[in-house]
């Protein structure tokens, strides 16, 4: 396997220089874009293993850039950088298609650890999808090749992060999953007990997967976590 190819989209040239140097010292190939439009052009014309995108960018902001990339059906992992760290900010980033969220200021060692975690998870997911492209539980069906979800033969539209969460639940059906496990495996980060973003996403899924269907399949186990099961 060759060097990891990374695209950094960051308009702060001083920070971009520091990050580029630090990541290249870790053995990566790093290209830098200083605005969202430039970042999207590079993404379209070259192949990257992972993207690091600042939230506040000229011409096209980080959320718009993530959405544009996801609209191309690209599954490349994206880490969003921001000075904003509220739960709502993180949810907005995840909804746009970001896989992880790092609040400035941060240690480059933490960034590198997040990169390794996402790349490992992306490779693992790819192997699973290749071996078993269709996932099913009760009347839920997931086609991992085209990222489409069906319940009772009806297509259900999910955001990228809702899709990843449901896929993880289906792969672990009938097993109680803690918030810590979900945070680590779906978001690639340690669970922050001061936030409720996992509960928020579980509720998003319930509205789309359970609200108009029977039986209800997504259940809460108080003090333990969540389980996908037919039994209440």
N, C-alpha and C positions, 0 to 999 in steps of 0.2 A: 504494500500500500504506500502511495506517495505521500507527500506533505499535505497536511490539511489546508485547504484553500478557504480563506475567510474574507468576507466583505465587511468592512467597517464603514458605516454611514454616520458621520459625526462632524458637525460644523465648527466645533471648537478645535481650531487647528493645533493648539498646544496640547490638549488632551489627546487628540487623534495621533499626534506624533509620539506621545508617551506610550499609548496603548499599542500602536504599531510596533514600536521598538520592543516592548515587553513581550508581545505575542510572537514576534519573529525570533526572539531569543528562546522561546519554547519550541521552535522548529516549524512554525506555521508560515504559510505564504499569505501576506496581508495586502489587500488593495483597499484604498481609502476613497470615499466619495464625501463631498462637503455639503451636498444638498440632496433632497429626496429624488429629484428628477435624475440627477447624475447617478444616484444609487440604483434606480430602477433600470437605467440604460445599461449599466455594468451588469446587473443581474440578468437582463435579457440576452446579453451578448457573450457572457462567460459562464462557466460552471463553478459554483461555490458549494462547499460542504456545510457552511454555517454562516449566518449573518448576525452582525451586531448593529442595532439601529437605535439612534438617539430619538427620543420622543419629539423634541422641539427642533425642527429642521426648516431651512428656507425652501420655498417653492412647493414642496410636498412634505407634509409633516410625517412623523414616524407611523402614526396610525394609518394614514392614507397609503403610505408605502407598503405596510404589512398587508392591508386589504388588497392592494393592486397585485402583490406577489401571490397571495392566496387565490386570487381570481384566475391565475394562470394554472391552478391545480398543483403548484409546486409544494412539495412536502419538506423543503429545506428548513432545518431548525432556525428559529429567530429568537435572539435575546434582545429585549428592549431596555435601553438605558434611560433613566429619568431622574430629575431632582424631586419628583412628586412620588409620594409613597403611600397614599391612602388606599383603602380597599377599593373604592370606586375607580381610582386611577388604574389599579391593577386589573380590575375586571374589564375596563375599557380596552386595555392593551391585549388581554387574552381574547376578548371578543373579536378584535381586529386580526387575530391569528398569531400573536406572539406566543412562544413556548415557555419563556422564562422572563423574569422582570428583575432588574438590578437597580437599586436606588443609589444615586451618587451622594457622597463620595464612597468609593469602594476600593478594596485592595485587589490588585491585579491577580493575586493568587486565588481569590474567590471567583473572579471572572473565569480564570482558566479552569477551575474545578467545575463551574457550571457548563463550560464548553465541553469538557470531557464527558460529563454526565449526559448531556443532550445527544452527543454523537454516539455514545454507547447505546442509549435508548433508541435512537433512530435506526441503528444497525439491527438491533434486536427486533424491533417492530417489523422491519423489512423482511427478516427471515421468517417471522410468523406469518406475515401476509402472503408470502410466496408459497408456503407449505399449506396454508389453510385460508384461502381467500374469502370463504363464506362462513360467517359466524352466526349461530342461531341459539336462541333461548326462548322457549315457549313460542309466541308468535312474533318475536323480534327477530329480524334478519338484517345482518350487516354485510354488505359487499365491500370488503376492504380494498379491492382493486380500484374502485371508483368512489370510495368514501360515501356510499349511499346507505341510508337506514330505512327500514320498513317495519311497520307494525300492523298486523292483520292485513298484509298485502298493500297497505297504504304507505306511500313515501312520507317520511318525516324529515323536515328540513332542520338541520342542526348547525350551529356555529362550529368552527374548527375545535374549540376547546370542549364544547358539549359532546362532540363526536368522540374525542379522545377519552373523555370520562365514561361515556356509555360503552365504548369498546373495552375499556378496562373492567367495567362492571360485568359485562357479558363474559369476558375471558375468565372471570373469577366468580361466576354465578354460584349461588348457594354458600358463599363464604362471606362472613362479616369482615368488612374492610374498615380499618380505622382512618380517621382524618390524616394521621401521620403517613400511613401507607399511600393513600390517594394523593396527598400532596407530593410525596417523593416520586411516585411512579407516573403520575399524569402531568404534574407541573415541574418535576425535576428539582424540587427544593424542599427544605425542611419546613414543617408546618409552623406557622406563626399563630400562637394561641390568642393573640390580640386581634385577629381578623376572623371573618366568617365567610370568606369567599367560597370555601368548599360547600358549605350549607346553601349559599346562594346558587351555586351551579347545580347542586342536587335538586333544588326547587325549580330551576329552569328546565331541567330534564323531566321532572315529574309533570310539568305543565304540558310538555310535548309528547311524552311517552305514555303517561298514565292517565291524564285528566279525562280524556274522551274514550278510554279503552278499559276493558275488564279482562282478566283480573288486574288489580294494581300489583306492580312488580318491584318497585323501588321502595324499600322499607328502612326505617330508622330503628336502630337498636340503641336505646338510651344509654349513654356512658360508654358505648363501644364503637359505634360507627354506623355503616350502612350496608345493606345486603340486597342483592337482586334475587328474589325468590317469589314463587307463587304463593307460599304460605305466609300469612300475615304475622 
